[in-house]
Amino acid sequence: MQSRLNPALAEALRRTPVVPVLTIARRADAVALARALVEGGLTTLEITLRTPDAVAALGDIVEALPHALVGAGTVLTPEQGEQAIASGARFLVSPGMTPRLAEAAERWRVPFLPGVATASEAMALADLGYRVLKLFPAEQVGGICMLKALAAPLADLAFCPTGGIDAEKARSYLALGNVAAVGGSWVAPADLVRAGRFEEITQLARDAVALRT
């Protein structure tokens, strides 16, 4: 299944240069935050499963913004993935890959974006049919230099680097041919969310969209 679903994810990611990686501390903020980002042009959202309200918040966003592409991140177990899919997640993201996740992903009806940190990991996932991968933690494992080095030997793979990337660094990542999009949290600063300053988040989203122009 993933050999069919995962390659299509690259095209979905290329439609928006930045995937906001959102850690929802308060469920009450979820829809307003997502709406602010979508209004700014970032229509692909990753809700990390790091907080107690994450799955419920994901469901709220899916219901309120049906045209957004909403996925779940920090998926560490098959059970988490299945719970997220049941709540409406349209793609799943993990910081790495395990045998259990690989087996479960074959059953999932949504694309799965597994994380890699080495060429060997990328090659192993390519053997399983994956063509778009998360590079994580991007800055710590070599970032732009790493992706440039992988481009020639792994020319058929695309990456969504995440980890340590800000607006300034994102532009350089997006200039690489093997980068479909970048993941980042800088477009949704926690202090702005807590203060309800969603108009400023919309402007950050607009600025992020302009990075690939």
N, C-alpha and C positions, 0 to 999 in steps of 0.2 A: 504493500500500500504506500509506504513512504517513498519508494522509488518513483511513484507517480505524483504524490502530493508535494513533497519537499521542493523539487525544482520550480514549481509554480509559485512558491513563496518568494523567490528572488524578484519576480516581476512585481508582485504586490509591494515588496519593500522599496523597489526603485521608484514607486509613485510618490513617496514622501521621503525626503532625505534623512530625517531624524525620527527615530522611534522613541518617544518619551518613556523612560523607565520609571514607573510610578509606584511608590510605596505609600499606600493609603493608611494614614494613622487614624483618621476618623471617617467612618462611613458617610457621615453627613456631608463631607466635602467632595465626595467622589464625583457626583454628576456635574457639579459646578466646575470642578477642575477639568474634567474630560471635555465639557462643552467649551471651555475657554481655549483649550488646545486645538480642538477641531475647528473652532471659529478662526483660529490663526493659521489653519492650513495643515496641521499635523493630524492626519486622520487614522494613523495606525498607532495604537496604544498598547503598551505592555504593563499589565498590573502584576506586580511581584507578589508572590504568596509568602510574604514575610510578616504579615500582621494578622491578628485574629479576624479582622473584618474584610480581609482581602477578597475572598470568594464572594461574599455577599455584595461588596462594592462593585466587583466585576459584573455581577448580574444586574445591578442597578444601572450601570453604564450601558450595558448591552440593550436593556429595555428602553432607556431614555434616548440613546443615539444609535438606532439600528443601522445607519449607513456607515458608521465608523468600523474599522477593523480592529477588534479588541481581542487581545490575547493574554495569556497568563505566563508570567516569568517565574524564575527560581523554582521550577518544577523538579523536585528531587526524587519523587517516587511515582510509580504508576497510579497509585491511589490519588495522589494530588492531581495528576493529569486528568483522571476520569472525573473527579469532582469539578474541576475547572470547566471541562467540556460540558458537563451537565448544567453548569451555570451560564453557558453561552459562549465560552471562549472559542475563538475561531482559529487560533494557532497557539502552540505551546513552546516555551523556551526554557532551556536548562543551562546552567553554567558548565556542564560537562555531559558525560554519557556513561551509563552503566549497562551491564547485560540485561538487567530487568527493564530498564527504560527502553532499550532497543527492541526487546520482545514486545512490550506493551505498545510501542509506537506503531508496530505493524497492524495493530487492531484499531488504532485511533482514526477517526474520520476527519481529523483536521491536521494541517501540516505541523511538523515538529522541527524546531531549530535547536539542535544540540550544540554545546560549546566545545571548543578545542583550544589547546594551548601549544600544540606542537604539530610539525609536519606529519609525523606518524599517526597521530590521532585523526588528522584531516584525511589521510589516505585510507585509514580503516573505515571511516564513515563514508567516504566516496565508494568503497567496495560494497557498502550496503545500499547504495543508491542515493545518498544525500549529495546535493549539489549546492546548497547554501548552508553556511555554518556560522555560528557565533564565535568570534575570536574573543576569548575572555581569560584573564583580565587584560585587556588589550595593551594598555600602556606598560604594564608590568612585564609582559612577555615579548616586547619588542615593537609593538605598535606599527607605525608606518614602515619602518625598516623591515619588520617581519613580513608584512603583507607584500612589499615589493619583492622580497626574496622568494615568496611562495608563488608569485604570479606566473613565472615561466614554467616551473615543473608541474604546477597544479592549475593549469590554465583554464580548466573547465569548472573551477569552483568559484563561488562568490561568497563574500563574508559580510557579516554585520558586527563590526568591532564594538565592544562595550567594555567600559571600565576605565575610569580616569580621563575620560574625554570631555572637554568643555567646548564652548562655542568657537574659540580660537583654533583649537586643534582639529575640530570637526571639519573645517573647510579643507584642510590638507588631506584628511582621510578620504573625503568625498571626491577628491580629484583623482583617486586611484581607480583604475578600470575594474578591479576585482572587488570593489566595495559597493554593495547594493544599497546600504544605508548605515547609519551609525546609531547606536543606542546611547541615551544619556539622560541624566536627571536634572541637568542645569536649567531646562526649560520649565521646571516646576519646583522652584525653591521652596523648602519647607516653611520659611518665614512668611513668604507671600501667601501660601495656602492657609496657614494658621490665621493670618490677618484678613483673609477673604479678598485679597487684592487680585482678583482674577483678570481684570482688564490688563494689568501689567504682564500676567502670564500669557494672555493672548498676543501681546506685542512680542514677547520672547519667542513665541511660536512663529510669528510672522518673520522675525529675524532668522530663525532656524530654516524656514522654507527658502529664504533668499541665499542660503549658503551654497546651494547647488544651482547657480545661474551663470 
